[in-house]
Each structure stands twice: as C-alpha cells, then as structure tokens.
Amino acid sequence: MSLREQTETMVAEYLARGGTIHRVPPPKPPVAGDVLEYLQGRNIDVLPLPNEGGEQSYVYKGQVINLKTLVAIANRHRSRRHLPPFQMPGRLHH
C-alpha cells in the first residue's frame, strides 16, 4: 500500500469514527489597528502620527516608522511567543 493510500485510509477511518477536518483559513493581512493593539497590549510604546493624506506613519522609540517596519517589530515579538506572524497586505506566503 502506498503512502497516499495509507493516508486516505486513515482519514476515511477517522471520519467514519465521527472526526471532522477543518481547513485552516489563510492569514489575513493585518489592519494597522490590529498591529498597534497587539504591541500596545504588550506595553510597547508605539503611537500613530496624524496622517496628512499619505502613508500612515508611527513613532517607535523616537523614530518615525511605516507599517512595514511596525509589522516587522510585532512579528519579532510574536515569534518569541510562538505566534503566527502578521503578514503585509498583498503578500502571499506558500
């Protein structure tokens, strides 16, 4: 019996016993507010700057940063906690 056939048999038996299989949804691109809330919830001092019609900027440790950098900072913290990373809008990871 091939590995594929073994897998199909195991899955069929699992389902026959009442098991269910749920597809994991793909990660959603973060909304800036989600990233800010995550960081601020961990007492990380980051604040949005007033938006003058351009790209939103933030202040972190006295430096002005953009959303990409904000997400990178949040992902470093999430990685330490073994949490899935935030992903930038428009990027797909396979």
C-alpha positions as CSV (number, residue, x, y, z in Angstrom):
1,M,0.0,0.0,0.0
2,S,1.4,3.4,-1.0
3,L,1.8,6.3,1.5
4,R,-1.1,8.1,-0.3
5,E,-3.4,5.1,0.1
6,Q,-2.4,4.7,3.7
7,T,-3.2,8.4,4.3
8,E,-6.6,8.1,2.5
9,T,-7.4,5.0,4.6
10,M,-6.5,6.7,7.9
11,V,-8.5,9.8,7.0
12,A,-11.5,7.7,6.0
13,E,-11.4,5.8,9.3
14,Y,-11.1,9.0,11.2
15,L,-14.1,10.5,9.5
16,A,-16.1,7.2,10.0
17,R,-15.4,7.5,13.8
18,G,-17.1,10.9,13.7
19,G,-13.9,13.0,13.4
20,T,-14.0,16.3,11.4
21,I,-11.5,18.1,9.4
22,H,-11.5,21.9,9.1
23,R,-9.5,23.9,6.6
24,V,-7.3,26.5,8.3
25,P,-8.1,29.9,6.8
26,P,-5.2,31.7,5.2
27,P,-3.8,34.5,7.3
28,K,-5.4,37.9,6.8
29,P,-3.3,40.9,6.1
30,P,-3.1,43.0,9.3
31,V,-5.1,46.1,9.8
32,A,-2.7,48.7,11.3
33,G,-5.0,49.0,14.3
34,D,-4.6,45.2,15.0
35,V,-0.8,45.6,15.0
36,L,-0.9,48.7,17.2
37,E,-3.3,47.0,19.6
38,Y,-1.1,43.9,19.8
39,L,2.0,46.0,20.5
40,Q,0.4,48.3,22.9
41,G,-1.2,45.3,24.7
42,R,2.4,44.2,25.4
43,N,3.3,47.7,26.8
44,I,5.3,48.5,23.7
45,D,5.3,52.3,23.3
46,V,4.2,52.9,19.7
47,L,1.9,55.7,18.5
48,P,0.3,56.7,15.2
49,L,1.2,60.1,13.8
50,P,-1.5,62.3,12.3
51,N,-2.0,61.2,8.7
52,E,-1.6,64.0,6.2
53,G,-3.1,62.1,3.3
54,G,0.0,60.0,2.6
55,E,1.2,56.7,4.1
56,Q,0.4,56.3,7.8
57,S,3.5,56.7,10.0
58,Y,4.1,55.7,13.6
59,V,6.6,56.7,16.3
60,Y,8.5,53.9,17.9
61,K,11.5,54.6,20.3
62,G,11.6,58.1,19.0
63,Q,11.9,57.1,15.3
64,V,9.2,57.6,12.6
65,I,8.4,54.2,11.0
66,N,6.0,52.9,8.4
67,L,3.5,50.0,8.6
68,K,6.1,47.5,7.1
69,T,8.5,48.3,10.0
70,L,5.7,48.2,12.5
71,V,4.7,44.7,11.3
72,A,8.3,43.6,11.5
73,I,8.6,44.7,15.1
74,A,5.3,43.0,16.0
75,N,6.5,39.8,14.3
76,R,9.7,39.7,16.3
77,H,7.6,39.8,19.5
78,R,5.1,37.2,18.1
79,S,8.0,34.9,17.1
80,R,9.3,34.8,20.6
81,R,5.8,33.7,21.8
82,H,5.5,31.1,19.0
83,L,2.6,33.0,17.5
84,P,1.9,33.2,13.7
85,P,3.3,36.3,12.1
86,F,1.3,39.2,10.8
87,Q,1.5,39.5,7.0
88,M,1.7,42.6,4.9
89,P,-1.2,43.3,2.6
90,G,-0.8,41.9,-0.9
91,R,1.8,39.3,0.1
92,L,1.1,35.6,-0.1
93,H,3.3,33.1,1.5
94,H,3.2,29.5,0.3
